[in-house]
Amino acid sequence: AQRAIRVERIRETSNGRTTTLWLGQDRNYVPLRMLQKEPDGETIEMRILSIR
């Protein structure tokens, strides 16, 4: 398992969208995962599968 810092974006205007990033502590804070949730329930997720 990778050690990661979780960062959540807080918007000044609340449109209901949330964005969360996980940054790899042992990988110079490369984004390992990004999760975005829309107010209508749609979810977009990106993950790093390998780093060379």
Backbone bond lengths (Angstrom), bond angles and torsions (degrees), N, CA, C in turn:
res aa  C-N    CA-C-N  psi(-1)  N-CA   C-N-CA  omega(-1)  CA-C   N-CA-C  phi
1 A - - - 1.458 - - 1.525 109.62 -
2 Q 1.305 115.61 140.38 1.459 122.22 178.56 1.529 109.73 -85.33
3 R 1.322 116.66 139.33 1.463 120.02 170.95 1.522 106.85 -77.91
4 A 1.320 116.68 132.67 1.462 119.86 -176.21 1.522 110.72 -142.77
5 I 1.320 113.52 152.83 1.459 121.50 172.67 1.522 106.90 -104.04
6 R 1.315 116.09 131.19 1.466 121.21 178.82 1.524 108.72 -93.85
7 V 1.340 116.24 129.48 1.461 122.32 -179.96 1.521 107.82 -125.66
8 E 1.328 116.62 126.65 1.459 120.58 178.32 1.516 109.16 -115.33
9 R 1.321 115.57 132.45 1.459 120.28 179.56 1.522 109.20 -79.97
10 I 1.333 115.33 130.82 1.460 121.98 176.45 1.521 107.08 -111.15
11 R 1.309 115.89 119.54 1.466 120.88 -177.44 1.530 110.49 -93.23
12 E 1.336 115.01 147.67 1.463 119.78 177.18 1.520 110.77 -68.01
13 T 1.327 116.49 -40.04 1.458 120.53 176.55 1.521 107.63 -103.19
14 S 1.297 116.05 127.55 1.463 120.20 -176.25 1.522 110.00 -85.95
15 N 1.336 115.79 103.20 1.459 120.02 176.13 1.522 110.65 -101.38
16 G 1.336 116.97 1.93 1.452 121.23 178.07 1.513 114.94 91.71
17 R 1.327 118.12 -10.22 1.465 121.27 179.59 1.520 109.25 -82.90
18 T 1.336 115.70 136.22 1.461 120.21 173.77 1.523 109.03 -119.22
19 T 1.318 116.36 141.53 1.459 122.51 177.27 1.523 107.86 -128.74
20 T 1.330 115.93 127.08 1.461 121.82 -179.42 1.522 108.73 -127.60
21 L 1.331 116.47 133.43 1.465 122.93 177.11 1.520 109.32 -118.33
22 W 1.333 115.99 146.03 1.461 122.47 171.40 1.525 106.58 -116.74
23 L 1.332 117.38 120.07 1.459 123.35 -176.39 1.526 109.35 -108.37
24 G 1.325 116.78 129.81 1.463 122.17 -175.92 1.514 112.36 -73.38
25 Q 1.317 117.13 115.61 1.460 121.81 -179.10 1.521 111.69 -66.45
26 D 1.306 117.70 -33.80 1.466 121.58 -178.22 1.524 112.40 -91.91
27 R 1.328 117.86 4.13 1.471 123.10 -176.37 1.528 111.93 -125.90
28 N 1.320 117.06 36.19 1.471 122.03 -179.66 1.522 112.31 56.75
29 Y 1.315 116.10 33.72 1.463 124.00 175.31 1.528 113.38 62.22
30 V 1.319 115.74 34.98 1.467 121.56 172.77 1.530 107.63 -66.47
31 P 1.343 118.48 136.41 1.471 119.52 175.56 1.530 110.37 -63.47
32 L 1.327 116.96 119.40 1.459 122.25 179.60 1.525 111.51 -92.85
33 R 1.321 115.23 -29.26 1.469 119.72 -177.35 1.517 108.71 -153.82
34 M 1.343 116.18 145.36 1.455 122.30 174.87 1.515 106.96 -135.00
35 L 1.314 116.60 133.17 1.456 122.07 179.39 1.518 108.24 -130.20
36 Q 1.337 116.48 125.88 1.460 120.92 178.32 1.517 108.38 -126.24
37 K 1.329 115.81 127.71 1.462 121.50 179.48 1.520 108.89 -116.12
38 E 1.322 114.87 128.57 1.461 121.93 178.73 1.528 109.65 -92.07
39 P 1.339 117.01 158.21 1.467 120.16 -179.76 1.534 113.24 -60.52
40 D 1.335 117.50 -27.66 1.471 120.64 -179.08 1.528 112.58 -82.45
41 G 1.342 117.02 2.53 1.458 121.07 178.44 1.515 114.57 97.88
42 E 1.336 117.82 -10.57 1.467 120.69 177.95 1.527 109.17 -64.31
43 T 1.327 115.57 137.95 1.462 121.40 -178.93 1.516 109.80 -126.66
44 I 1.327 116.16 134.48 1.462 123.07 175.42 1.521 106.56 -118.55
45 E 1.334 116.04 129.21 1.463 119.83 179.63 1.522 109.40 -133.22
46 M 1.329 116.05 134.80 1.463 122.05 174.40 1.520 107.47 -125.47
47 R 1.344 115.84 138.65 1.468 121.39 179.03 1.520 109.71 -134.66
48 I 1.325 116.17 142.66 1.459 122.16 171.87 1.526 106.70 -83.85
49 L 1.321 117.14 124.46 1.461 120.69 -179.91 1.519 112.36 -92.15
50 S 1.346 116.65 -30.59 1.460 119.07 176.95 1.517 109.49 -155.51
51 I 1.329 114.59 153.10 1.463 122.11 176.89 1.516 106.94 -128.20
52 R 1.327 116.12 129.43 1.472 120.23 -179.28 1.499 110.90 -106.27
